[in-house]
Amino acid sequence: MDAMELPAGAQTAAPWAFQAAAGGVAIAFAGRGRAGSREDVLARLTGERRRVAWARQVHSARVLRARPGECGEGDALVSRDAGLALSIVTADCVPVLLAGPSAIAAAHAGWRGIAARVVGATVAAMAEDPAALKAWIGPAIGPCCYETGPDVAAQVAAASDPAIVLEGPAGRPHLDLQRAVRRQLEAAGLNAIEVVPLCTRCETATLHSYRREGKGAGRNHAFIWMSPG
């Protein structure tokens, strides 16, 4: 898969972050750092305060129209509001950010969301030409660490690509969730897809991981907003 180079200076004091901008849209993936609200985390990253939208994430394929604050139960947000940042939180699942000529979106894709095809539902809800969209796939648990049972592996493979299932050292299936999301984006018609090639479980110093830390794990943040330039 095409992976983004991690530029010098991408790791900031608090929180760790990867940021990029293209075509009037800015994105950020943020990990370990001083706790705070979504607005606080984004303000520390950018030096500016913005209105932020988020969802009560439930591992579904439900896409919500974004508004400031909590938008309801679902796992993806779509907006055409230039003043609103969209926020997704993860602890091993895949954060997916999308931008088109007049809309932005953010999706939370764990194995259940991938099996339910939340990615395709998000692309469809943007009501844009998929070929004109750009997507960023953020840090998630990698195939090195994501061992599952055969039933889960079969569901994710059926919704994406059998090649996302690898055999782990103990003979059990390991899943490449970032690759599964990429396959779903490609199936939806996207060509411009970039990946931050980091495993949340491996990156102990910079990213939170439920598999590593359990119920007390913190959350990694993903943001997308419209930005001039």
JOPE-V233751 format. One record per run of one state. SS is the DSSP state (2 for helix, 1 for strand, 0 for the rest). FROM is the first residue (numbers start at 1). TO is the last residue. If there is no record, write none. Layout:
# JOPE-V233751
ss: {SS & SS}
from: {FROM & FROM}
to: {TO & TO}
This chain:
# JOPE-V233751
ss: {0 & 1 & 0 & 1 & 0 & 1 & 0 & 2 & 0 & 1 & 0 & 1 & 0 & 1 & 0 & 1 & 0 & 1 & 0 & 1 & 0 & 1 & 0 & 2 & 0 & 2 & 0 & 2 & 0 & 1 & 0 & 1 & 0 & 1 & 0 & 2 & 0 & 2 & 1 & 0 & 1 & 0 & 2 & 0 & 1 & 0 & 1 & 0 & 2 & 0 & 1 & 0}
from: {1 & 3 & 4 & 17 & 23 & 25 & 31 & 38 & 47 & 51 & 57 & 63 & 66 & 69 & 74 & 76 & 80 & 84 & 91 & 94 & 100 & 104 & 110 & 111 & 117 & 118 & 127 & 130 & 133 & 134 & 138 & 140 & 141 & 147 & 148 & 150 & 160 & 162 & 165 & 168 & 173 & 176 & 177 & 188 & 192 & 196 & 199 & 200 & 210 & 217 & 220 & 227}
to: {2 & 3 & 16 & 22 & 24 & 30 & 37 & 46 & 50 & 56 & 62 & 65 & 68 & 73 & 75 & 79 & 83 & 90 & 93 & 99 & 103 & 109 & 110 & 116 & 117 & 126 & 129 & 132 & 133 & 137 & 139 & 140 & 146 & 147 & 149 & 159 & 161 & 164 & 167 & 172 & 175 & 176 & 187 & 191 & 195 & 198 & 199 & 209 & 216 & 219 & 226 & 229}
